[in-house]
């Protein structure tokens, strides 16, 4: 079932999903402020949708796909679901505290000022992501691929949070210069 250019508010979308017999795909839909807490969104596809201020707390996202979506200020704490995809989406100031998004392709996402505190990002791909001023305290980043990500200002706490992450030599050099003020020459 493909839903195009629709608007859903409150708890309207969960009712639509409950009546669907086929996989659901939303294209250019407006779900601003929708309440999707604890909703099973397994295998649902969101493309170019507006999900600002949407509540996804505890939602099941296994196999769900978000591509080119705007999720500014969205609430996603404790979301779960291996294998969901979140690409080229804007999550400015989104709350992903404690979200389980390990082994997830997060290519091209903007996490500027997002709360990723305690989020499980192990083995996720963050290529081309913006992490400027994102709260990474206690995030799990082992084997997370941050190559190509804009990491932003780095202090010792942020460096500790990135323990086990994969970064480039250039990113490592920028961190060392920022933390120590040294000049690196080739």
Residue pairs with C-beta under 8 A, 6 or more apart in sequence:
1 20
1 21
1 22
1 23
1 24
1 25
2 24
2 25
2 26
2 27
3 16
3 24
3 25
3 26
3 27
3 29
4 26
4 27
4 28
4 29
5 27
5 28
5 29
6 26
6 29
6 30
7 29
7 30
7 31
8 16
8 29
8 30
8 31
8 34
9 31
9 32
9 33
9 34
10 33
10 34
10 35
11 34
11 35
12 34
13 31
13 34
13 36
13 39
14 36
14 39
16 24
17 24
17 39
17 40
17 41
17 44
23 43
23 44
23 45
24 43
24 44
24 45
25 44
25 45
25 47
26 44
26 45
26 46
26 47
26 49
27 47
27 48
27 49
28 47
28 48
28 49
29 46
29 49
29 50
30 49
30 50
31 49
31 50
31 51
31 54
32 50
32 51
32 52
32 53
32 54
33 52
33 53
33 54
33 55
34 51
34 54
34 55
35 54
35 55
36 54
36 55
36 56
36 59
37 55
37 56
37 57
37 58
37 59
38 57
38 58
38 59
38 60
39 56
39 59
39 60
40 59
40 60
41 56
41 59
41 60
41 61
41 64
41 81
42 60
42 61
42 62
42 63
42 64
42 81
43 62
43 63
43 64
44 64
44 65
45 64
45 65
45 67
46 64
46 65
46 66
46 67
46 69
47 65
47 67
47 68
47 69
48 67
48 68
48 69
49 66
49 69
49 70
50 69
50 70
51 66
51 69
51 70
51 71
51 74
52 70
52 71
52 72
52 73
52 74
53 72
53 73
53 74
53 75
54 71
54 74
54 75
55 74
55 75
56 74
56 75
56 76
56 79
57 75
57 76
57 77
57 78
57 79
58 77
58 78
58 79
58 80
59 76
59 79
59 80
59 81
60 79
60 80
60 81
61 79
61 80
61 81
61 84
62 80
62 81
62 82
62 83
62 84
63 81
63 83
63 84
64 81
64 84
64 85
65 84
65 85
65 87
66 84
66 85
66 86
66 87
66 89
67 85
67 87
67 88
67 89
68 87
68 88
68 89
69 89
69 90
70 89
70 90
71 89
71 90
71 91
71 94
72 90
72 91
72 92
72 93
72 94
73 92
73 93
73 94
73 95
74 91
74 94
74 95
75 94
75 95
76 94
76 95
76 96
76 99
77 95
77 96
77 97
77 98
77 99
78 97
78 98
78 99
78 100
79 96
79 99
79 100
79 101
80 99
80 100
81 100
82 100
82 102
82 103
82 104
83 103
83 104
84 101
84 104
85 104
85 105
86 101
86 104
86 105
86 106
86 109
87 105
87 106
87 107
87 108
87 109
88 107
88 108
88 109
89 108
89 109
89 110
90 109
90 110
91 109
91 110
91 111
91 114
92 110
92 111
92 112
92 113
92 114
93 112
93 113
93 114
94 111
94 114
94 115
95 114
95 115
96 111
96 114
96 115
96 116
96 119
97 115
97 116
97 117
97 118
97 119
98 117
98 118
98 119
98 120
99 116
99 119
99 120
100 119
100 120
101 119
101 120
101 121
101 124
102 120
102 121
102 122
102 123
102 124
102 140
103 122
103 123
103 124
104 121
104 124
104 125
105 124
105 125
106 121
106 124
106 125
106 126
106 129
107 125
107 126
107 127
107 128
107 129
108 127
108 128
108 129
109 126
109 129
109 130
110 129
110 130
111 129
111 130
111 131
111 134
112 130
112 131
112 132
112 133
112 134
113 132
113 133
113 134
114 134
114 135
115 134
115 135
116 134
116 135
116 136
116 139
117 135
117 136
117 137
117 138
117 139
118 137
118 138
118 139
118 140
119 139
119 140
120 139
120 140
121 139
121 140
121 141
121 144
122 140
122 141
122 142
122 143
122 144
123 142
123 143
123 144
123 145
124 144
124 145
125 144
125 145
126 144
126 145
126 146
126 148
126 149
127 145
127 147
127 148
127 149
128 148
128 149
129 146
129 148
129 149
129 150
130 149
130 150
130 152
131 146
131 149
131 150
131 151
131 152
132 150
132 152
132 153
133 152
133 153
134 152
136 158
136 161
136 162
137 157
137 161
138 161
139 161
141 161
141 162
141 163
141 164
141 165
142 163
142 164
142 165
143 164
143 165
143 166
144 164
144 165
144 166
145 165
145 166
146 162
146 165
146 166
146 167
146 171
147 166
147 167
147 168
147 171
148 168
149 171
151 158
151 162
151 167
151 171
151 174
151 175
153 178
154 174
154 175
154 178
154 179
155 179
156 179
159 175
159 179
167 175
173 184
176 182
176 184
177 183
177 184
